[in-house]
Amino acid sequence: MSLCVSWLYRTAVLGLMVVLAGCSVALFPEKHPLRIFTLPYDYRPPAVSDVGQEALPALKVVRPQANGVLSGERIVIEPRPDELAAYSTVRWMTDVPLLLRDHVVRALRDDPRIATVVSDTSGSGSDITLTSELKAFQEDRIDASDKAVRLYLQAQLVKNGSRRTLATRDFHIRVPVDGDDIEAAISAFGQASDHLSRELADWVVAALADY
């Protein structure tokens, strides 16, 4: 009896191994490699001819606040109104608020109208702080024939020390996506960030001109 049971056990195990071998593709599908993207930068500051202009106060740029998927590394899509999804096999190199902060800091430093710009990780002193909240940073696919990257940022300029708000503004940026691949979407995200940086720079210069 024991020999019969042992033979049946070995036969069952062998059969199970054959079944698993045949189903290995279904049970353990091959994963696509994860692609990591940086945020393209092509900010072009305005030419400044008035070399005698007074320097603006030192500006600190704080990492934008964000909630949900906008606070992470996912590249976000809006396929239907008020519904967010994300690309499955691509990511930003770091979280979106940090990407956007670094983009803005780099652009404002490249702008000759603004003398001193630091980030919130710097120990350097500053006079004014740029705070913000990111409300949208996504590829809008609601209309398949009119895909675009949409960026919405609420910003405030705050005087250090007193914490008095000097100016507020909402920035709405929309850049068409010229193509169907991920590279076209990434390019549009970069262009939207450049447009935002340009509008931010103009706003900061105007708001702090008489500071």
PyMOL commands that set and color helices and strands:
alter all, ss='L'
color gray80, all
select helices_A, chain A and resi 2-22+24-27+68-71+96-110+182-207
alter helices_A, ss='H'
color red, helices_A
select strands_A, chain A and resi 35-37+59-61+74-80+83-92+117-119+128-140+148-159+165-176
alter strands_A, ss='S'
color yellow, strands_A
deselect
rebuild
show_as cartoon
